[in-house]
């Protein structure tokens, strides 16, 4: 799904940026170029960043739980 139409940034681009270390919307914007023009995608970006971080956190907890 295209999140930022101005810079043609997809939800997968956002996920890759978070996986690469972006921990905030502004870091994702710097990494992907999203949110630089009209800014209408910022709320969607925030939602995606939060969702992706939560999924990553849940996966980490599952791995830690399996190891103990």
CHARMM internal coordinates of N, CA and C (Angstrom, degrees):
IC EDIT
DIST 1 N 1 CA 1.4462
DIST 1 CA 1 C 1.5322
ANGL 1 N 1 CA 1 C 108.18
DIST 1 C 2 N 1.3073
ANGL 1 CA 1 C 2 N 116.24
DIHE 1 N 1 CA 1 C 2 N 134.74
DIST 2 N 2 CA 1.4640
ANGL 1 C 2 N 2 CA 121.27
DIHE 1 CA 1 C 2 N 2 CA 176.57
DIST 2 CA 2 C 1.5281
ANGL 2 N 2 CA 2 C 108.36
DIHE 1 C 2 N 2 CA 2 C -79.29
DIST 2 C 3 N 1.3178
ANGL 2 CA 2 C 3 N 116.09
DIHE 2 N 2 CA 2 C 3 N 124.95
DIST 3 N 3 CA 1.4600
ANGL 2 C 3 N 3 CA 122.59
DIHE 2 CA 2 C 3 N 3 CA -179.13
DIST 3 CA 3 C 1.5254
ANGL 3 N 3 CA 3 C 110.42
DIHE 2 C 3 N 3 CA 3 C -95.97
DIST 3 C 4 N 1.3143
ANGL 3 CA 3 C 4 N 115.73
DIHE 3 N 3 CA 3 C 4 N -45.04
DIST 4 N 4 CA 1.4684
ANGL 3 C 4 N 4 CA 121.58
DIHE 3 CA 3 C 4 N 4 CA 179.96
DIST 4 CA 4 C 1.5251
ANGL 4 N 4 CA 4 C 107.96
DIHE 3 C 4 N 4 CA 4 C -114.70
DIST 4 C 5 N 1.3165
ANGL 4 CA 4 C 5 N 115.48
DIHE 4 N 4 CA 4 C 5 N 109.41
DIST 5 N 5 CA 1.4616
ANGL 4 C 5 N 5 CA 119.73
DIHE 4 CA 4 C 5 N 5 CA -178.88
DIST 5 CA 5 C 1.5286
ANGL 5 N 5 CA 5 C 112.17
DIHE 4 C 5 N 5 CA 5 C -75.36
DIST 5 C 6 N 1.3070
ANGL 5 CA 5 C 6 N 117.47
DIHE 5 N 5 CA 5 C 6 N -28.20
DIST 6 N 6 CA 1.4686
ANGL 5 C 6 N 6 CA 120.31
DIHE 5 CA 5 C 6 N 6 CA -179.20
DIST 6 CA 6 C 1.5262
ANGL 6 N 6 CA 6 C 111.50
DIHE 5 C 6 N 6 CA 6 C -65.01
DIST 6 C 7 N 1.3318
ANGL 6 CA 6 C 7 N 116.44
DIHE 6 N 6 CA 6 C 7 N -41.00
DIST 7 N 7 CA 1.4644
ANGL 6 C 7 N 7 CA 121.25
DIHE 6 CA 6 C 7 N 7 CA -177.61
DIST 7 CA 7 C 1.5336
ANGL 7 N 7 CA 7 C 112.66
DIHE 6 C 7 N 7 CA 7 C -110.35
DIST 7 C 8 N 1.3257
ANGL 7 CA 7 C 8 N 116.61
DIHE 7 N 7 CA 7 C 8 N 3.70
DIST 8 N 8 CA 1.4687
ANGL 7 C 8 N 8 CA 124.18
DIHE 7 CA 7 C 8 N 8 CA -179.33
DIST 8 CA 8 C 1.5387
ANGL 8 N 8 CA 8 C 110.60
DIHE 7 C 8 N 8 CA 8 C 51.76
DIST 8 C 9 N 1.3317
ANGL 8 CA 8 C 9 N 114.21
DIHE 8 N 8 CA 8 C 9 N 61.99
DIST 9 N 9 CA 1.4615
ANGL 8 C 9 N 9 CA 122.17
DIHE 8 CA 8 C 9 N 9 CA 178.66
DIST 9 CA 9 C 1.5212
ANGL 9 N 9 CA 9 C 107.74
DIHE 8 C 9 N 9 CA 9 C -107.98
DIST 9 C 10 N 1.3223
ANGL 9 CA 9 C 10 N 116.03
DIHE 9 N 9 CA 9 C 10 N 130.10
DIST 10 N 10 CA 1.4614
ANGL 9 C 10 N 10 CA 120.82
DIHE 9 CA 9 C 10 N 10 CA -177.81
DIST 10 CA 10 C 1.5246
ANGL 10 N 10 CA 10 C 111.21
DIHE 9 C 10 N 10 CA 10 C -98.77
DIST 10 C 11 N 1.3407
ANGL 10 CA 10 C 11 N 115.50
DIHE 10 N 10 CA 10 C 11 N 169.43
DIST 11 N 11 CA 1.4537
ANGL 10 C 11 N 11 CA 120.45
DIHE 10 CA 10 C 11 N 11 CA 175.88
DIST 11 CA 11 C 1.5309
ANGL 11 N 11 CA 11 C 110.24
DIHE 10 C 11 N 11 CA 11 C -63.72
DIST 11 C 12 N 1.3095
ANGL 11 CA 11 C 12 N 117.87
DIHE 11 N 11 CA 11 C 12 N -29.94
DIST 12 N 12 CA 1.4696
ANGL 11 C 12 N 12 CA 121.17
DIHE 11 CA 11 C 12 N 12 CA 176.72
DIST 12 CA 12 C 1.5230
ANGL 12 N 12 CA 12 C 111.35
DIHE 11 C 12 N 12 CA 12 C -68.11
DIST 12 C 13 N 1.3372
ANGL 12 CA 12 C 13 N 116.46
DIHE 12 N 12 CA 12 C 13 N -36.23
DIST 13 N 13 CA 1.4681
ANGL 12 C 13 N 13 CA 120.29
DIHE 12 CA 12 C 13 N 13 CA 175.83
DIST 13 CA 13 C 1.5264
ANGL 13 N 13 CA 13 C 110.20
DIHE 12 C 13 N 13 CA 13 C -62.86
DIST 13 C 14 N 1.3235
ANGL 13 CA 13 C 14 N 115.96
DIHE 13 N 13 CA 13 C 14 N -40.41
DIST 14 N 14 CA 1.4697
ANGL 13 C 14 N 14 CA 120.95
DIHE 13 CA 13 C 14 N 14 CA 178.85
DIST 14 CA 14 C 1.5255
ANGL 14 N 14 CA 14 C 109.28
DIHE 13 C 14 N 14 CA 14 C -64.53
DIST 14 C 15 N 1.3293
ANGL 14 CA 14 C 15 N 117.58
DIHE 14 N 14 CA 14 C 15 N -45.80
DIST 15 N 15 CA 1.4662
ANGL 14 C 15 N 15 CA 121.42
DIHE 14 CA 14 C 15 N 15 CA 179.42
DIST 15 CA 15 C 1.5289
ANGL 15 N 15 CA 15 C 110.90
DIHE 14 C 15 N 15 CA 15 C -60.10
DIST 15 C 16 N 1.3267
ANGL 15 CA 15 C 16 N 116.72
DIHE 15 N 15 CA 15 C 16 N -42.68
DIST 16 N 16 CA 1.4682
ANGL 15 C 16 N 16 CA 119.95
DIHE 15 CA 15 C 16 N 16 CA 178.31
DIST 16 CA 16 C 1.5283
ANGL 16 N 16 CA 16 C 111.52
DIHE 15 C 16 N 16 CA 16 C -63.08
DIST 16 C 17 N 1.3288
ANGL 16 CA 16 C 17 N 116.79
DIHE 16 N 16 CA 16 C 17 N -39.23
DIST 17 N 17 CA 1.4686
ANGL 16 C 17 N 17 CA 120.48
DIHE 16 CA 16 C 17 N 17 CA 178.96
DIST 17 CA 17 C 1.5276
ANGL 17 N 17 CA 17 C 110.67
DIHE 16 C 17 N 17 CA 17 C -64.18
DIST 17 C 18 N 1.3301
ANGL 17 CA 17 C 18 N 116.99
DIHE 17 N 17 CA 17 C 18 N -42.29
DIST 18 N 18 CA 1.4690
ANGL 17 C 18 N 18 CA 120.46
DIHE 17 CA 17 C 18 N 18 CA 178.33
DIST 18 CA 18 C 1.5264
ANGL 18 N 18 CA 18 C 109.53
DIHE 17 C 18 N 18 CA 18 C -65.61
DIST 18 C 19 N 1.3207
ANGL 18 CA 18 C 19 N 117.42
DIHE 18 N 18 CA 18 C 19 N -43.86
DIST 19 N 19 CA 1.4697
ANGL 18 C 19 N 19 CA 121.10
DIHE 18 CA 18 C 19 N 19 CA 178.13
DIST 19 CA 19 C 1.5267
ANGL 19 N 19 CA 19 C 111.42
DIHE 18 C 19 N 19 CA 19 C -60.96
DIST 19 C 20 N 1.3236
ANGL 19 CA 19 C 20 N 116.11
DIHE 19 N 19 CA 19 C 20 N -30.82
DIST 20 N 20 CA 1.4653
ANGL 19 C 20 N 20 CA 120.98
DIHE 19 CA 19 C 20 N 20 CA -179.30
DIST 20 CA 20 C 1.5273
ANGL 20 N 20 CA 20 C 112.48
DIHE 19 C 20 N 20 CA 20 C -83.11
DIST 20 C 21 N 1.3468
ANGL 20 CA 20 C 21 N 117.13
DIHE 20 N 20 CA 20 C 21 N -2.51
DIST 21 N 21 CA 1.4580
ANGL 20 C 21 N 21 CA 119.10
DIHE 20 CA 20 C 21 N 21 CA 175.34
DIST 21 CA 21 C 1.5057
ANGL 21 N 21 CA 21 C 117.09
DIHE 20 C 21 N 21 CA 21 C 121.49
DIST 21 C 22 N 1.3257
ANGL 21 CA 21 C 22 N 118.32
DIHE 21 N 21 CA 21 C 22 N -5.85
DIST 22 N 22 CA 1.4740
ANGL 21 C 22 N 22 CA 119.95
DIHE 21 CA 21 C 22 N 22 CA 177.74
DIST 22 CA 22 C 1.5313
ANGL 22 N 22 CA 22 C 108.20
DIHE 21 C 22 N 22 CA 22 C -68.71
DIST 22 C 23 N 1.3152
ANGL 22 CA 22 C 23 N 117.50
DIHE 22 N 22 CA 22 C 23 N 124.33
DIST 23 N 23 CA 1.4582
ANGL 22 C 23 N 23 CA 121.28
DIHE 22 CA 22 C 23 N 23 CA -175.60
DIST 23 CA 23 C 1.5188
ANGL 23 N 23 CA 23 C 113.71
DIHE 22 C 23 N 23 CA 23 C -116.15
DIST 23 C 24 N 1.3181
ANGL 23 CA 23 C 24 N 116.40
DIHE 23 N 23 CA 23 C 24 N 5.42
DIST 24 N 24 CA 1.4619
ANGL 23 C 24 N 24 CA 120.33
DIHE 23 CA 23 C 24 N 24 CA 179.13
DIST 24 CA 24 C 1.5216
ANGL 24 N 24 CA 24 C 109.12
DIHE 23 C 24 N 24 CA 24 C -144.25
DIST 24 C 25 N 1.3185
ANGL 24 CA 24 C 25 N 115.57
DIHE 24 N 24 CA 24 C 25 N 165.63
DIST 25 N 25 CA 1.4593
ANGL 24 C 25 N 25 CA 120.12
DIHE 24 CA 24 C 25 N 25 CA 178.07
DIST 25 CA 25 C 1.5299
ANGL 25 N 25 CA 25 C 109.90
DIHE 24 C 25 N 25 CA 25 C -61.91
DIST 25 C 26 N 1.3119
ANGL 25 CA 25 C 26 N 117.04
DIHE 25 N 25 CA 25 C 26 N -41.68
DIST 26 N 26 CA 1.4676
ANGL 25 C 26 N 26 CA 118.68
DIHE 25 CA 25 C 26 N 26 CA -179.11
DIST 26 CA 26 C 1.5278
ANGL 26 N 26 CA 26 C 111.03
DIHE 25 C 26 N 26 CA 26 C -65.28
DIST 26 C 27 N 1.3173
ANGL 26 CA 26 C 27 N 117.86
DIHE 26 N 26 CA 26 C 27 N -35.83
DIST 27 N 27 CA 1.4643
ANGL 26 C 27 N 27 CA 120.34
DIHE 26 CA 26 C 27 N 27 CA 177.20
DIST 27 CA 27 C 1.5300
ANGL 27 N 27 CA 27 C 110.58
DIHE 26 C 27 N 27 CA 27 C -66.99
DIST 27 C 28 N 1.3297
ANGL 27 CA 27 C 28 N 117.26
DIHE 27 N 27 CA 27 C 28 N -39.98
DIST 28 N 28 CA 1.4634
ANGL 27 C 28 N 28 CA 121.06
DIHE 27 CA 27 C 28 N 28 CA 176.81
DIST 28 CA 28 C 1.5255
ANGL 28 N 28 CA 28 C 109.51
DIHE 27 C 28 N 28 CA 28 C -64.34
DIST 28 C 29 N 1.3217
ANGL 28 CA 28 C 29 N 117.34
DIHE 28 N 28 CA 28 C 29 N -41.67
DIST 29 N 29 CA 1.4695
ANGL 28 C 29 N 29 CA 120.91
DIHE 28 CA 28 C 29 N 29 CA 178.87
DIST 29 CA 29 C 1.5229
ANGL 29 N 29 CA 29 C 111.19
DIHE 28 C 29 N 29 CA 29 C -62.33
DIST 29 C 30 N 1.3299
ANGL 29 CA 29 C 30 N 117.24
DIHE 29 N 29 CA 29 C 30 N -43.35
DIST 30 N 30 CA 1.4687
ANGL 29 C 30 N 30 CA 120.26
DIHE 29 CA 29 C 30 N 30 CA 178.28
DIST 30 CA 30 C 1.5288
ANGL 30 N 30 CA 30 C 110.59
DIHE 29 C 30 N 30 CA 30 C -63.76
DIST 30 C 31 N 1.3221
ANGL 30 CA 30 C 31 N 116.12
DIHE 30 N 30 CA 30 C 31 N -39.27
DIST 31 N 31 CA 1.4607
ANGL 30 C 31 N 31 CA 120.87
DIHE 30 CA 30 C 31 N 31 CA -176.60
DIST 31 CA 31 C 1.5240
ANGL 31 N 31 CA 31 C 113.24
DIHE 30 C 31 N 31 CA 31 C -72.82
DIST 31 C 32 N 1.3244
ANGL 31 CA 31 C 32 N 116.52
DIHE 31 N 31 CA 31 C 32 N -39.64
DIST 32 N 32 CA 1.4673
ANGL 31 C 32 N 32 CA 120.85
DIHE 31 CA 31 C 32 N 32 CA -173.28
DIST 32 CA 32 C 1.5182
ANGL 32 N 32 CA 32 C 114.38
DIHE 31 C 32 N 32 CA 32 C -101.99
DIST 32 C 33 N 1.3168
ANGL 32 CA 32 C 33 N 117.63
DIHE 32 N 32 CA 32 C 33 N -20.88
DIST 33 N 33 CA 1.4571
ANGL 32 C 33 N 33 CA 121.46
DIHE 32 CA 32 C 33 N 33 CA -174.80
DIST 33 CA 33 C 1.5148
ANGL 33 N 33 CA 33 C 113.08
DIHE 32 C 33 N 33 CA 33 C 90.33
DIST 33 C 34 N 1.3247
ANGL 33 CA 33 C 34 N 117.01
DIHE 33 N 33 CA 33 C 34 N -6.61
DIST 34 N 34 CA 1.4643
ANGL 33 C 34 N 34 CA 121.10
DIHE 33 CA 33 C 34 N 34 CA 179.41
DIST 34 CA 34 C 1.5280
ANGL 34 N 34 CA 34 C 110.27
DIHE 33 C 34 N 34 CA 34 C -64.97
DIST 34 C 35 N 1.3223
ANGL 34 CA 34 C 35 N 115.79
DIHE 34 N 34 CA 34 C 35 N 154.26
DIST 35 N 35 CA 1.4577
ANGL 34 C 35 N 35 CA 121.36
DIHE 34 CA 34 C 35 N 35 CA 175.15
DIST 35 CA 35 C 1.5099
ANGL 35 N 35 CA 35 C 115.20
DIHE 34 C 35 N 35 CA 35 C 72.11
DIST 35 C 36 N 1.3106
ANGL 35 CA 35 C 36 N 117.91
DIHE 35 N 35 CA 35 C 36 N 9.93
DIST 36 N 36 CA 1.4585
ANGL 35 C 36 N 36 CA 121.29
DIHE 35 CA 35 C 36 N 36 CA -175.85
DIST 36 CA 36 C 1.5272
ANGL 36 N 36 CA 36 C 113.66
DIHE 35 C 36 N 36 CA 36 C -88.00
DIST 36 C 37 N 1.3188
ANGL 36 CA 36 C 37 N 117.11
DIHE 36 N 36 CA 36 C 37 N -20.57
DIST 37 N 37 CA 1.4601
ANGL 36 C 37 N 37 CA 119.52
DIHE 36 CA 36 C 37 N 37 CA -176.03
DIST 37 CA 37 C 1.5246
ANGL 37 N 37 CA 37 C 110.80
DIHE 36 C 37 N 37 CA 37 C -103.70
DIST 37 C 38 N 1.3117
ANGL 37 CA 37 C 38 N 118.06
DIHE 37 N 37 CA 37 C 38 N -90.29
DIST 38 N 38 CA 1.4695
ANGL 37 C 38 N 38 CA 120.07
DIHE 37 CA 37 C 38 N 38 CA -173.05
DIST 38 CA 38 C 1.5289
ANGL 38 N 38 CA 38 C 112.51
DIHE 37 C 38 N 38 CA 38 C -83.66
DIST 38 C 39 N 1.3311
ANGL 38 CA 38 C 39 N 117.87
DIHE 38 N 38 CA 38 C 39 N -25.84
DIST 39 N 39 CA 1.4621
ANGL 38 C 39 N 39 CA 120.92
DIHE 38 CA 38 C 39 N 39 CA 177.23
DIST 39 CA 39 C 1.5177
ANGL 39 N 39 CA 39 C 115.53
DIHE 38 C 39 N 39 CA 39 C 81.67
DIST 39 C 40 N 1.3221
ANGL 39 CA 39 C 40 N 118.03
DIHE 39 N 39 CA 39 C 40 N 2.98
DIST 40 N 40 CA 1.4635
ANGL 39 C 40 N 40 CA 118.86
DIHE 39 CA 39 C 40 N 40 CA -177.37
DIST 40 CA 40 C 1.5300
ANGL 40 N 40 CA 40 C 112.71
DIHE 39 C 40 N 40 CA 40 C -69.82
DIST 40 C 41 N 1.3159
ANGL 40 CA 40 C 41 N 118.01
DIHE 40 N 40 CA 40 C 41 N -13.06
DIST 41 N 41 CA 1.4594
ANGL 40 C 41 N 41 CA 121.68
DIHE 40 CA 40 C 41 N 41 CA -178.65
DIST 41 CA 41 C 1.5202
ANGL 41 N 41 CA 41 C 113.71
DIHE 40 C 41 N 41 CA 41 C -90.89
DIST 41 C 42 N 1.3184
ANGL 41 CA 41 C 42 N 118.44
DIHE 41 N 41 CA 41 C 42 N -5.31
DIST 42 N 42 CA 1.4613
ANGL 41 C 42 N 42 CA 121.51
DIHE 41 CA 41 C 42 N 42 CA -171.39
DIST 42 CA 42 C 1.5280
ANGL 42 N 42 CA 42 C 112.35
DIHE 41 C 42 N 42 CA 42 C -60.17
DIST 42 C 43 N 1.3139
ANGL 42 CA 42 C 43 N 118.40
DIHE 42 N 42 CA 42 C 43 N -40.29
DIST 43 N 43 CA 1.4617
ANGL 42 C 43 N 43 CA 119.71
DIHE 42 CA 42 C 43 N 43 CA -179.50
DIST 43 CA 43 C 1.5280
ANGL 43 N 43 CA 43 C 111.12
DIHE 42 C 43 N 43 CA 43 C -67.88
DIST 43 C 44 N 1.3156
ANGL 43 CA 43 C 44 N 117.17
DIHE 43 N 43 CA 43 C 44 N -37.71
DIST 44 N 44 CA 1.4628
ANGL 43 C 44 N 44 CA 120.68
DIHE 43 CA 43 C 44 N 44 CA 175.79
DIST 44 CA 44 C 1.5209
ANGL 44 N 44 CA 44 C 110.44
DIHE 43 C 44 N 44 CA 44 C -66.78
DIST 44 C 45 N 1.3191
ANGL 44 CA 44 C 45 N 116.85
DIHE 44 N 44 CA 44 C 45 N -40.46
DIST 45 N 45 CA 1.4596
ANGL 44 C 45 N 45 CA 120.59
DIHE 44 CA 44 C 45 N 45 CA 176.79
DIST 45 CA 45 C 1.5263
ANGL 45 N 45 CA 45 C 110.80
DIHE 44 C 45 N 45 CA 45 C -59.68
DIST 45 C 46 N 1.3217
ANGL 45 CA 45 C 46 N 116.60
DIHE 45 N 45 CA 45 C 46 N -44.42
DIST 46 N 46 CA 1.4636
ANGL 45 C 46 N 46 CA 120.25
DIHE 45 CA 45 C 46 N 46 CA 179.60
DIST 46 CA 46 C 1.5287
ANGL 46 N 46 CA 46 C 110.74
DIHE 45 C 46 N 46 CA 46 C -60.18
DIST 46 C 47 N 1.3153
ANGL 46 CA 46 C 47 N 116.88
DIHE 46 N 46 CA 46 C 47 N -44.39
DIST 47 N 47 CA 1.4590
ANGL 46 C 47 N 47 CA 121.08
DIHE 46 CA 46 C 47 N 47 CA 178.73
DIST 47 CA 47 C 1.5240
ANGL 47 N 47 CA 47 C 110.59
DIHE 46 C 47 N 47 CA 47 C -60.73
DIST 47 C 48 N 1.3229
ANGL 47 CA 47 C 48 N 117.12
DIHE 47 N 47 CA 47 C 48 N -46.15
DIST 48 N 48 CA 1.4624
ANGL 47 C 48 N 48 CA 120.77
DIHE 47 CA 47 C 48 N 48 CA -179.25
DIST 48 CA 48 C 1.5263
ANGL 48 N 48 CA 48 C 112.38
DIHE 47 C 48 N 48 CA 48 C -64.61
DIST 48 C 49 N 1.3228
ANGL 48 CA 48 C 49 N 117.22
DIHE 48 N 48 CA 48 C 49 N -41.01
DIST 49 N 49 CA 1.4617
ANGL 48 C 49 N 49 CA 120.68
DIHE 48 CA 48 C 49 N 49 CA 178.91
DIST 49 CA 49 C 1.5286
ANGL 49 N 49 CA 49 C 109.54
DIHE 48 C 49 N 49 CA 49 C -62.40
DIST 49 C 50 N 1.3126
ANGL 49 CA 49 C 50 N 117.29
DIHE 49 N 49 CA 49 C 50 N -46.55
DIST 50 N 50 CA 1.4719
ANGL 49 C 50 N 50 CA 121.09
DIHE 49 CA 49 C 50 N 50 CA 179.57
DIST 50 CA 50 C 1.5225
ANGL 50 N 50 CA 50 C 111.15
DIHE 49 C 50 N 50 CA 50 C -62.71
DIST 50 C 51 N 1.3252
ANGL 50 CA 50 C 51 N 117.75
DIHE 50 N 50 CA 50 C 51 N -44.26
DIST 51 N 51 CA 1.4591
ANGL 50 C 51 N 51 CA 121.01
DIHE 50 CA 50 C 51 N 51 CA 179.70
DIST 51 CA 51 C 1.5248
ANGL 51 N 51 CA 51 C 111.15
DIHE 50 C 51 N 51 CA 51 C -63.30
DIST 51 C 52 N 1.3055
ANGL 51 CA 51 C 52 N 116.91
DIHE 51 N 51 CA 51 C 52 N -44.37
DIST 52 N 52 CA 1.4546
ANGL 51 C 52 N 52 CA 120.21
DIHE 51 CA 51 C 52 N 52 CA -177.55
DIST 52 CA 52 C 1.5309
ANGL 52 N 52 CA 52 C 110.77
DIHE 51 C 52 N 52 CA 52 C -67.23
DIST 52 C 53 N 1.3288
ANGL 52 CA 52 C 53 N 117.30
DIHE 52 N 52 CA 52 C 53 N -38.61
DIST 53 N 53 CA 1.4573
ANGL 52 C 53 N 53 CA 120.22
DIHE 52 CA 52 C 53 N 53 CA 177.68
DIST 53 CA 53 C 1.5238
ANGL 53 N 53 CA 53 C 110.86
DIHE 52 C 53 N 53 CA 53 C -65.79
DIST 53 C 54 N 1.3308
ANGL 53 CA 53 C 54 N 117.20
DIHE 53 N 53 CA 53 C 54 N -38.33
DIST 54 N 54 CA 1.4533
ANGL 53 C 54 N 54 CA 120.45
DIHE 53 CA 53 C 54 N 54 CA 179.04
DIST 54 CA 54 C 1.5270
ANGL 54 N 54 CA 54 C 111.06
DIHE 53 C 54 N 54 CA 54 C -66.62
DIST 54 C 55 N 1.3151
ANGL 54 CA 54 C 55 N 117.83
DIHE 54 N 54 CA 54 C 55 N -42.07
DIST 55 N 55 CA 1.4629
ANGL 54 C 55 N 55 CA 121.54
DIHE 54 CA 54 C 55 N 55 CA 177.58
DIST 55 CA 55 C 1.5248
ANGL 55 N 55 CA 55 C 109.78
DIHE 54 C 55 N 55 CA 55 C -62.66
DIST 55 C 56 N 1.3156
ANGL 55 CA 55 C 56 N 116.98
DIHE 55 N 55 CA 55 C 56 N -43.01
DIST 56 N 56 CA 1.4657
ANGL 55 C 56 N 56 CA 121.22
DIHE 55 CA 55 C 56 N 56 CA 178.87
DIST 56 CA 56 C 1.5228
ANGL 56 N 56 CA 56 C 110.67
DIHE 55 C 56 N 56 CA 56 C -63.22
DIST 56 C 57 N 1.3272
ANGL 56 CA 56 C 57 N 116.77
DIHE 56 N 56 CA 56 C 57 N -42.28
DIST 57 N 57 CA 1.4577
ANGL 56 C 57 N 57 CA 121.64
DIHE 56 CA 56 C 57 N 57 CA 179.08
DIST 57 CA 57 C 1.5276
ANGL 57 N 57 CA 57 C 110.58
DIHE 56 C 57 N 57 CA 57 C -63.66
DIST 57 C 58 N 1.3288
ANGL 57 CA 57 C 58 N 117.42
DIHE 57 N 57 CA 57 C 58 N -43.30
DIST 58 N 58 CA 1.4615
ANGL 57 C 58 N 58 CA 122.04
DIHE 57 CA 57 C 58 N 58 CA 179.63
DIST 58 CA 58 C 1.5205
ANGL 58 N 58 CA 58 C 110.61
DIHE 57 C 58 N 58 CA 58 C -63.03
DIST 58 C 59 N 1.3147
ANGL 58 CA 58 C 59 N 116.80
DIHE 58 N 58 CA 58 C 59 N -41.70
DIST 59 N 59 CA 1.4655
ANGL 58 C 59 N 59 CA 120.77
DIHE 58 CA 58 C 59 N 59 CA 178.89
DIST 59 CA 59 C 1.5197
ANGL 59 N 59 CA 59 C 110.56
DIHE 58 C 59 N 59 CA 59 C -64.02
DIST 59 C 60 N 1.3045
ANGL 59 CA 59 C 60 N 117.16
DIHE 59 N 59 CA 59 C 60 N -40.01
DIST 60 N 60 CA 1.4590
ANGL 59 C 60 N 60 CA 121.88
DIHE 59 CA 59 C 60 N 60 CA 179.65
DIST 60 CA 60 C 1.5272
ANGL 60 N 60 CA 60 C 109.60
DIHE 59 C 60 N 60 CA 60 C -65.07
DIST 60 C 61 N 1.3286
ANGL 60 CA 60 C 61 N 117.50
DIHE 60 N 60 CA 60 C 61 N -42.61
DIST 61 N 61 CA 1.4609
ANGL 60 C 61 N 61 CA 120.94
DIHE 60 CA 60 C 61 N 61 CA 179.13
DIST 61 CA 61 C 1.5213
ANGL 61 N 61 CA 61 C 110.83
DIHE 60 C 61 N 61 CA 61 C -63.94
DIST 61 C 62 N 1.3191
ANGL 61 CA 61 C 62 N 117.61
DIHE 61 N 61 CA 61 C 62 N -38.26
DIST 62 N 62 CA 1.4709
ANGL 61 C 62 N 62 CA 121.13
DIHE 61 CA 61 C 62 N 62 CA 178.25
DIST 62 CA 62 C 1.5161
ANGL 62 N 62 CA 62 C 110.75
DIHE 61 C 62 N 62 CA 62 C -63.98
DIST 62 C 63 N 1.3291
ANGL 62 CA 62 C 63 N 117.10
DIHE 62 N 62 CA 62 C 63 N -42.00
DIST 63 N 63 CA 1.4453
ANGL 62 C 63 N 63 CA 121.69
DIHE 62 CA 62 C 63 N 63 CA -179.85
DIST 63 CA 63 C 1.5309
ANGL 63 N 63 CA 63 C 109.78
DIHE 62 C 63 N 63 CA 63 C -65.90
DIST 63 C 64 N 1.3326
ANGL 63 CA 63 C 64 N 116.72
DIHE 63 N 63 CA 63 C 64 N -43.54
DIST 64 N 64 CA 1.4618
ANGL 63 C 64 N 64 CA 120.56
DIHE 63 CA 63 C 64 N 64 CA 179.55
DIST 64 CA 64 C 1.5243
ANGL 64 N 64 CA 64 C 110.87
DIHE 63 C 64 N 64 CA 64 C -65.40
DIST 64 C 65 N 1.3370
ANGL 64 CA 64 C 65 N 117.15
DIHE 64 N 64 CA 64 C 65 N -38.01
DIST 65 N 65 CA 1.4594
ANGL 64 C 65 N 65 CA 121.33
DIHE 64 CA 64 C 65 N 65 CA 178.13
DIST 65 CA 65 C 1.5135
ANGL 65 N 65 CA 65 C 112.08
DIHE 64 C 65 N 65 CA 65 C -65.54
DIST 65 C 66 N 1.3114
ANGL 65 CA 65 C 66 N 117.02
DIHE 65 N 65 CA 65 C 66 N -38.02
DIST 66 N 66 CA 1.4666
ANGL 65 C 66 N 66 CA 121.54
DIHE 65 CA 65 C 66 N 66 CA 179.83
DIST 66 CA 66 C 1.5204
ANGL 66 N 66 CA 66 C 111.35
DIHE 65 C 66 N 66 CA 66 C -70.49
DIST 66 C 67 N 1.3317
ANGL 66 CA 66 C 67 N 116.43
DIHE 66 N 66 CA 66 C 67 N -28.75
DIST 67 N 67 CA 1.4627
ANGL 66 C 67 N 67 CA 120.50
DIHE 66 CA 66 C 67 N 67 CA -177.96
DIST 67 CA 67 C 1.5287
ANGL 67 N 67 CA 67 C 112.54
DIHE 66 C 67 N 67 CA 67 C -77.80
DIST 67 C 68 N 1.3434
ANGL 67 CA 67 C 68 N 117.27
DIHE 67 N 67 CA 67 C 68 N -20.21
DIST 68 N 68 CA 1.4705
ANGL 67 C 68 N 68 CA 118.21
DIHE 67 CA 67 C 68 N 68 CA -177.16
DIST 68 CA 68 C 1.4860
ANGL 68 N 68 CA 68 C 113.35
DIHE 67 C 68 N 68 CA 68 C -92.66
END
COOR INIT
IC SEED 1 N 1 CA 1 C
IC BUILD
